[in-house]
């Protein structure tokens, strides 16, 4: 926030410190517009800077997949080829 106030103050002072250049073909409107260009540029920079927010987050973490629960499992494998079938059982122990 202090940086924002400093940028705003510098832009206002920069706009007011310019001497009025009213030569041939220049109007008071052009001088006034030129005086606010630094202010407009600063405000645009601040709006773009604020748009780059980091997002919040929070909330609860996603559930974790803990895989297969511990225990002993029996696996049955069956293979068939040429009309012959073979079955085999395996024991899987998960710690």
N, C-alpha and C positions, 0 to 999 in steps of 0.2 A: 504493500500500500504506500509506503514512503516513496518508493521508486515511481509509482504512478503519479503522485502529487508533484514530484520533482520534474517529471516529463511535462506535465501540464503547465507548471509554472514557467519552465524554460520556453515552451512553445508560445505561451501568451506574451512573455517578455520579448521574445524574438519577433513576434508579429508587431508589437507596439514600438519597438526600437528602430524600425526601418523608417527612414525619412520619407516624407511624401514626395513622390516624383510626379509632379503634374506638368509634364512637358506638352508639346504639341501632339494632339491625338490621344492623350491619355485622359481618362475621366476619373472622377472621385469614386465611382463604383469599382473601377479596376484597382484603385489604390486600396479600397476597403477589402476587396476580395483577396488581394495579395497579402494583406495583413493577417488573414485568417487561414492561409494555407498551412503554416506550421501547426496550428491548433488542429485542423482537420486531419493532417497526417499523423499527429500524435494520437488522436482519438481512434483513428483507423488501426494504428499499431496496437493500441490497448485492446480494442475489440478482437483483433486477430489473436492476440496473446491470450486473452481470456478464453477463446474458443479452443485452445489447445489443452483443455483440462485433462487430468489423468484418470478420470473415472473413479468411482468409489470402491466398490467391492463389498467387503463385509459379508454378512450372512454366514450360513454354515458351510463347511467344506463339503465337496461332493462325496458320496459314499465310496468307499474303497472296495475293490474287488479282491477278496482275500483268497480266491482260488478254491480248490477242492477241500472240503472240511477233513480234518484228521480222522483216520479210521482205517479199517481193513475192508477191501472191496474184492469181489470175485468177478473176473472178466471171463466171458465165454467167447472163444473164437471158433468160427465155422468156415471151412474152406471146401469148395466144391469144384471138381474138374473132371470132365469125361464121365459123368454119371457117378463118380465116387465122391463121398462126402466124409470129411474128417472133422471132429470136434475136439477142442482142447480147452481146458480151464486153467486160468492163471489167477494168482492171488496178488493183489496190489496193496501195499501198506503205505499210507500217507501219514507222515509225522506232522 
